[in-house]
Amino acid sequence: MRWITGIGIGLVVLSGCGSGSRSSVTLPQGCIEGPGPVLKALAKAPGPVAIDGTSISGCFSRNSTGDDEQILGTNLLSAAQQLGDRAHAGNATAALQLGYLVGAAERGAKRTGAAPELIRRLHAEAAVPSATRTAYARGHNAGSSQG
């Protein structure tokens, strides 16, 4: 089922390519370059995490275009799905990173009043097993306060 989601995410991202649409002027470039930069940056959690110098919550902007929001959401959700899969397999580091991602996204969405559907979907990915809940909570606290 995840591969179907991955194909859908890829199509959403590719749908903006080559269409003549302008590039983002409201979101930092690192925030819309795919899930790779997000996952790479999360390796620093629970310490401060930055994607090309921008916090995850800083990727949310009141002035962003609908296209930017969709790309950002796709990137964050894809990263959350990858981390969630690892957390479900018992990887506490992945659970901590997932918690940080969700906390930081909540912080950015709260600040801008945007993305309630994205936050709902991130929460769905964040249902980690009891063995990794402590790590998830530690990451969530860090992401909520500094993400």
C-alpha positions in Angstrom: 0.0 0.0 0.0 2.9 2.4 0.7 4.2 2.0 -2.8 0.9 3.3 -4.1 1.2 6.3 -1.8 4.8 6.8 -3.1 3.6 6.7 -6.7 0.9 9.2 -5.9 3.4 11.5 -4.1 5.7 11.3 -7.1 3.0 12.2 -9.5 2.0 15.2 -7.4 5.6 16.4 -7.3 6.1 15.7 -11.0 2.9 17.5 -12.0 4.5 20.8 -11.2 7.6 20.0 -13.2 7.9 21.5 -16.7 4.5 23.1 -16.5 5.9 26.6 -16.8 4.9 27.4 -13.2 7.1 29.7 -11.3 9.4 28.4 -8.7 8.8 29.1 -5.0 9.4 32.6 -3.9 7.8 32.1 -0.5 9.4 29.0 0.9 13.1 28.2 1.3 14.3 26.0 -1.5 15.5 23.2 0.9 11.9 22.9 2.2 10.6 21.9 -1.2 13.4 19.7 -2.6 11.9 16.4 -1.5 12.0 14.2 1.6 15.8 13.6 1.4 16.9 17.0 2.9 14.3 16.6 5.6 15.5 13.1 6.6 19.1 14.2 6.4 18.4 17.2 8.7 16.5 15.1 11.2 19.7 13.2 11.9 20.5 16.0 14.3 17.4 15.6 16.4 16.8 16.1 19.3 19.2 19.0 18.8 18.2 21.9 16.5 17.3 20.7 13.1 17.7 22.9 10.0 17.1 22.2 6.3 19.5 24.5 4.5 19.5 26.8 7.5 15.7 26.8 7.9 13.9 25.1 10.8 11.1 22.7 9.9 8.6 25.1 11.3 10.2 27.9 9.3 9.2 26.0 6.1 5.6 27.0 6.8 4.7 30.5 5.5 1.5 32.5 5.5 2.4 33.8 2.1 3.1 30.4 0.5 1.3 29.4 -2.7 -1.0 26.4 -2.8 1.6 24.6 -4.9 4.3 25.2 -2.3 2.1 24.0 0.5 1.3 20.8 -1.5 5.0 20.1 -2.2 6.0 20.8 1.4 3.2 18.6 2.7 4.2 15.8 0.3 7.8 16.0 1.4 7.0 16.0 5.1 4.5 13.2 4.8 6.9 11.1 2.8 9.6 11.6 5.4 7.1 10.7 8.2 6.1 7.5 6.4 9.7 6.4 6.1 10.4 7.2 9.7 7.1 5.6 10.8 8.0 2.3 9.1 11.4 2.2 10.9 9.8 3.2 14.2 7.2 0.4 13.8 10.2 -2.0 13.3 11.5 -0.9 16.8 14.0 1.8 15.7 14.0 4.3 18.5 16.1 6.8 16.6 13.5 6.9 13.8 10.8 7.3 16.4 12.6 10.3 17.9 13.1 11.8 14.5 9.4 11.3 13.7 8.4 12.9 16.9 10.6 15.9 16.1 9.1 16.2 12.6 5.6 16.1 13.9 6.3 18.6 16.7 8.0 21.0 14.4 5.3 20.7 11.8 2.7 21.4 14.5 4.7 24.4 15.6 4.9 25.8 12.0 1.2 25.1 11.3 0.1 26.8 14.5 2.2 29.9 13.8 0.8 30.3 10.3 -2.7 28.8 10.8 -2.1 26.5 7.8 -2.1 22.8 7.0 -4.6 21.2 9.3 -4.9 18.2 6.9 -1.2 17.7 6.8 -1.0 17.7 10.6 -3.8 15.1 10.8 -2.0 12.9 8.3 1.3 13.3 10.2 -0.5 12.2 13.4 -1.7 9.1 11.6 1.9 8.2 10.8 3.0 8.9 14.4 1.1 5.9 15.9 4.3 4.3 17.1 4.5 1.1 19.2 4.9 1.2 22.9 8.6 0.2 22.7 9.4 3.5 20.9 6.9 5.9 22.5 9.4 7.4 24.9 11.8 8.2 22.1 8.9 9.7 20.0 7.8 11.8 23.0 11.3 13.1 23.5 11.6 14.1 19.8 8.1 15.6 19.8 9.0 17.8 22.8 12.2 19.0 21.1 10.4 19.7 17.8 7.6 21.5 19.5 10.0 23.8 21.3 12.8 24.4 18.8 11.7 22.8 15.5 
